[in-house]
Amino acid sequence: MLNNKSILITGGTGSFGSTYLEYCLKKYKKIKKIVIFSRDELKQFNLKEKYSNTPKFFEKIRFLLGDVRDLDRIKFAFKDIDYVVHAAALKQVESAEYNPLEVIKTNILGAQNIIDAAIYNKVKKVIALSTDKASSPINLYGATKLCSDKLFLSSNNIIGSRDLSFSVVRYGNVLGSRGSVVPEFIKQNKSKEFKITDKNMTRFNILLADGVKLVDTVLKKSVGGEIFVPKMSSYRLMDLAKAISSTNKIKIIGIRPGEKIHEDILTNQDARSTYDLKDYYVLLNDNKKLESYYAKKFKAKKVPPDFYYNSGSNKKFLTINEIKFILKKNNFIN
């Protein structure tokens, strides 16, 4: 799909962006160009260094410094771009609670800038990355991502005759991503004590490679107005700690502001418009045309009316040994 096309990744130097860049370069040999758009010049420099000795890849990459808050810069960056993957966001829950306006500027106003720039240029498709925290949000980060999701989905109503669509990909915690629990536990492992906020806490789990593949699938299949949710396993934080070290002490420190014990990703209210597509769910937001399209095109089946996708009630939980295997396979532990 991306051969002879141009794609731009906002937040392109982050965990997802850099992995998706590598994926596209290897899979799409004839891709025209990949634009890495981010505000971090050091990370851009490091990414340039990584590919500078591989001319067949390096010649296809463009590096643009900029911020999603800057509409003029975004409009310039989107010129001659076919597809946009919007991964830029401020994501730290505690930081968001302390700096609310800054997070609103990036996650909500930045999202609107992406939409405006895509409409202004001849972009064909925008895929926005969301988070499980956007479902029934209790913290500002989740609330801003819910607003962002709503902006992207509703933008399909104002594109007119343009060949343009907006869709959303929503998934849980990426195992081992920057600022996530795995690197924090690995750091705490040195002190022989893990600090856990609640002994019952669970989280959804997805590998970065799986998130990348899902976005690639959504680029191909989406028609606009959908939220795609992968089927994920869950893990207990107590089990994650034991997988890293079975001998360390565990200290329960109490739940933090804006933190959930279990993560929601699809609620009972979503069930009436959620369809099962084997490897993932698609939430169609009561759009009857979309529901008919997915039922006919992909033979998608509507989930039961009492369906509720929550990390605590999930059917698939990783065992301690499975967690340990995943951590070793992905070089997080020896």
C-alpha positions in Angstrom: 0.0 0.0 0.0 2.8 2.4 0.8 4.9 1.7 -2.3 5.3 4.9 -4.4 3.6 6.8 -1.5 4.7 9.3 1.1 4.0 8.9 4.8 4.6 11.3 7.7 4.9 10.2 11.3 4.3 12.8 14.0 6.3 12.0 17.2 8.4 10.0 14.8 11.4 9.7 17.1 9.4 8.1 19.9 9.2 4.4 20.6 6.4 3.8 18.1 7.6 6.2 15.5 11.2 4.8 15.2 9.9 1.2 15.2 7.3 2.0 12.5 9.9 3.7 10.4 12.1 0.6 10.4 9.0 -1.6 9.6 8.0 0.6 6.6 11.6 0.8 5.2 11.9 -3.0 5.3 8.4 -3.9 4.1 7.8 -1.3 1.4 10.9 -1.3 -0.8 9.4 1.3 -3.2 8.1 3.7 -0.6 8.7 7.3 -1.9 9.6 9.0 1.4 9.0 8.8 5.1 8.9 12.1 7.0 9.9 12.0 10.7 8.2 15.0 12.3 9.2 15.7 15.9 10.4 18.5 18.2 13.4 16.6 19.7 16.5 17.4 17.7 18.8 15.0 19.7 16.5 12.0 18.9 16.4 13.1 15.3 20.2 13.2 15.2 20.4 9.8 16.8 18.0 8.4 14.2 19.9 10.0 11.4 23.1 8.3 12.7 21.4 5.0 12.8 20.5 5.1 9.1 23.3 7.2 7.7 25.4 4.2 6.7 22.5 2.5 4.9 21.9 4.7 1.7 19.0 2.7 0.4 17.1 3.5 3.5 18.5 6.9 4.4 17.7 8.5 1.0 14.0 7.8 1.7 13.9 9.5 5.1 13.2 13.2 5.7 13.6 14.8 9.2 11.5 17.8 10.1 11.7 19.6 13.4 8.4 21.0 14.5 5.6 20.9 17.1 2.0 19.7 16.5 1.0 22.9 18.2 2.3 24.9 15.3 -0.4 24.8 12.5 1.7 26.6 9.9 4.6 24.1 10.4 2.2 21.2 10.2 0.7 22.5 7.0 4.1 22.8 5.5 5.1 19.3 6.6 2.0 17.7 5.1 2.6 19.0 1.6 2.8 16.0 -0.9 2.1 13.5 1.9 -0.3 10.7 1.2 -0.7 9.1 4.7 -0.2 10.5 8.2 0.3 8.4 11.4 -0.2 10.7 14.4 1.7 9.4 17.3 2.8 12.7 19.0 1.4 13.3 22.5 2.2 14.2 26.0 1.6 10.9 27.9 2.8 11.0 31.5 -0.2 10.8 33.8 1.3 12.6 36.8 2.9 15.2 34.6 -0.5 15.9 32.9 -2.2 16.4 36.3 0.4 19.0 37.2 0.6 20.7 33.8 -2.9 20.4 32.4 -2.9 23.3 29.9 0.3 22.1 28.3 -1.2 18.6 27.8 -4.4 20.2 26.4 -2.4 22.3 23.9 -0.5 19.2 22.6 -3.1 16.4 22.8 -6.3 18.3 21.8 -5.3 21.5 20.0 -2.4 19.6 18.3 -4.9 17.0 17.1 -7.1 19.8 15.6 -4.0 21.1 13.8 -3.4 17.7 12.3 -6.9 17.6 11.1 -6.8 21.1 9.6 -3.5 20.5 7.9 -4.7 17.2 6.4 -7.8 18.9 5.0 -5.7 21.8 3.7 -3.4 19.5 1.9 -4.2 16.4 -0.2 -3.6 13.8 2.5 -5.5 10.6 1.8 -5.7 9.1 5.3 -4.8 9.9 8.9 -4.4 7.2 11.6 -4.3 8.6 15.1 -2.9 6.6 18.0 -5.0 6.6 21.1 -4.7 4.9 24.5 -6.8 2.6 26.7 -6.9 5.6 29.1 -9.3 7.4 26.7 -12.0 4.9 27.7 -13.9 6.0 30.8 -11.0 8.5 31.6 -10.3 9.4 35.2 -7.1 11.4 34.5 -6.4 14.4 32.3 -4.2 12.5 29.9 -7.1 10.1 29.2 -9.6 12.9 28.9 -7.4 14.7 26.4 -7.0 11.6 24.3 -10.8 11.0 24.4 -11.3 14.5 23.1 -8.6 13.9 20.5 -10.4 10.7 19.4 -13.7 12.5 19.1 -12.1 15.2 17.0 -10.6 12.8 14.5 -13.7 10.7 14.2 -16.1 13.7 13.7 -13.7 15.2 11.1 -15.0 12.6 8.7 -18.2 14.6 8.6 -16.5 17.8 7.2 -14.2 16.5 4.5 -16.7 17.0 1.7 -15.7 15.4 -1.5 -12.1 15.0 -0.5 -10.4 11.6 -0.8 -9.6 11.7 2.9 -10.4 9.7 6.0 -9.6 9.8 9.7 -9.5 6.7 11.9 -8.2 5.8 15.4 -6.1 2.9 16.8 -6.5 2.4 20.6 -4.4 -0.1 22.5 -3.0 -0.7 26.0 0.4 -0.4 27.6 3.3 -1.1 25.2 5.6 -3.5 26.9 8.9 -1.8 27.7 8.2 1.6 26.2 9.8 4.7 27.7 8.1 5.6 31.0 6.3 2.3 31.3 6.4 -0.1 34.2 8.9 -2.6 32.8 11.9 -0.2 32.7 10.8 1.2 36.1 10.8 -2.3 37.6 14.1 -3.2 36.0 15.6 0.0 37.6 14.0 -0.9 41.0 15.4 -4.4 40.7 18.8 -3.1 41.6 17.5 -2.1 45.1 16.0 -5.5 45.6 12.5 -4.0 46.2 9.6 -3.4 43.9 7.1 -0.5 44.6 3.6 -1.4 43.5 0.6 0.9 44.0 -2.0 -1.8 44.5 -1.6 -5.6 44.7 -4.7 -6.2 42.6 -3.5 -3.9 39.7 -3.7 -5.3 36.1 -2.8 -3.9 32.8 -3.4 -4.7 29.1 -0.2 -5.7 27.3 0.9 -5.3 23.7 4.3 -5.6 22.1 5.5 -2.6 20.1 5.8 -4.8 17.0 2.1 -5.8 17.3 1.1 -2.2 17.6 3.0 -1.4 14.4 1.4 -4.2 12.5 -2.0 -3.1 13.6 -1.5 0.4 12.3 -0.3 -1.0 9.0 -3.5 -3.1 8.8 -5.7 -0.1 9.7 -4.0 1.9 7.0 -5.2 -0.7 4.5 -8.6 -1.5 5.8 -10.0 1.7 7.4 -12.5 3.8 5.6 -12.9 6.6 8.2 -14.8 6.9 11.5 -13.6 3.7 13.2 -11.7 3.0 16.5 -9.6 -0.2 16.1 -8.8 -2.1 19.3 -6.5 -5.2 19.2 -7.2 -8.3 21.2 -4.6 -8.2 24.0 -3.5 -10.3 26.9 -3.5 -8.9 30.5 -0.9 -9.2 33.2 -0.9 -8.6 37.0 1.7 -6.2 38.2 2.6 -8.6 41.0 3.3 -11.3 38.4 5.4 -8.9 36.3 7.5 -8.1 39.4 7.9 -11.8 40.2 8.9 -12.5 36.6 11.8 -10.0 36.9 12.8 -11.2 40.3 11.1 -13.8 42.5 13.3 -12.9 45.6 12.8 -9.1 45.7 10.6 -7.6 48.4 7.3 -5.9 47.3 6.2 -2.7 48.9 2.6 -1.5 48.4 2.7 2.3 48.2 -0.9 3.2 47.5 -2.6 4.2 44.3 -1.5 7.5 42.7 -3.8 10.3 41.5 -5.4 9.5 38.2 -4.4 5.9 38.2 -6.8 3.0 37.7 -6.5 -0.5 39.3 -7.8 -2.0 36.0 -7.8 -0.5 32.5 -10.9 -0.2 30.5 -10.6 -0.1 26.7 -14.2 -0.8 25.5 -17.2 -0.3 27.8 -20.7 -1.7 28.0 -21.9 1.4 26.2 -19.5 0.7 23.3 -20.9 -2.8 22.9 -23.9 -1.8 20.8 -21.6 -0.6 18.1 -18.5 -2.9 18.5 -17.7 -5.6 16.0 -15.4 -8.6 16.3 -12.9 -8.9 13.4 -11.1 -12.0 14.7 -7.7 -10.4 15.7 -9.2 -7.1 16.8 -12.4 -5.2 17.6 -13.7 -2.2 15.7 -15.9 0.4 17.3 -18.1 2.1 14.8 -19.9 4.7 17.0 -23.4 3.9 15.9 -22.6 4.6 12.3 -25.1 2.4 10.4 -23.4 2.7 7.1 -20.1 1.6 8.7 -21.8 -1.2 10.5 -23.3 -2.5 7.2 -19.9 -2.1 5.4 -18.0 -4.1 8.0 -20.6 -6.8 8.3 -20.6 -7.3 4.5 -17.0 -6.7 3.6 -15.3 -8.5 6.5 -18.2 -10.6 7.9 -17.7 -8.8 11.2 -19.9 -10.0 14.0 -21.4 -7.7 16.7 -20.2 -8.4 20.2 -22.7 -9.4 22.9 -24.7 -6.6 24.5 -23.0 -7.2 27.8 -19.5 -7.1 26.3 -16.9 -5.2 28.4 -13.2 -5.2 27.6 -11.3 -4.6 30.8 -7.8 -5.7 31.9 -9.1 -7.2 35.1 -11.9 -9.3 33.6 -10.0 -10.2 30.4 -10.1 -13.9 29.5 -6.4 -14.1 28.7 -3.9 -13.5 31.4 -0.1 -14.0 31.1 1.4 -16.4 33.6 4.7 -15.5 35.4 6.6 -17.8 33.1 5.0 -16.3 29.9 5.9 -12.8 31.1 9.4 -13.9 31.8 9.7 -15.5 28.3 8.5 -12.3 26.7 10.9 -10.1 28.7 13.8 -12.3 27.8 12.8 -12.6 24.1 12.7 -8.8 23.8 16.0 -8.3 25.7 14.5 -6.6 28.8 16.1 -9.2 31.1 18.7 -11.8 30.7 
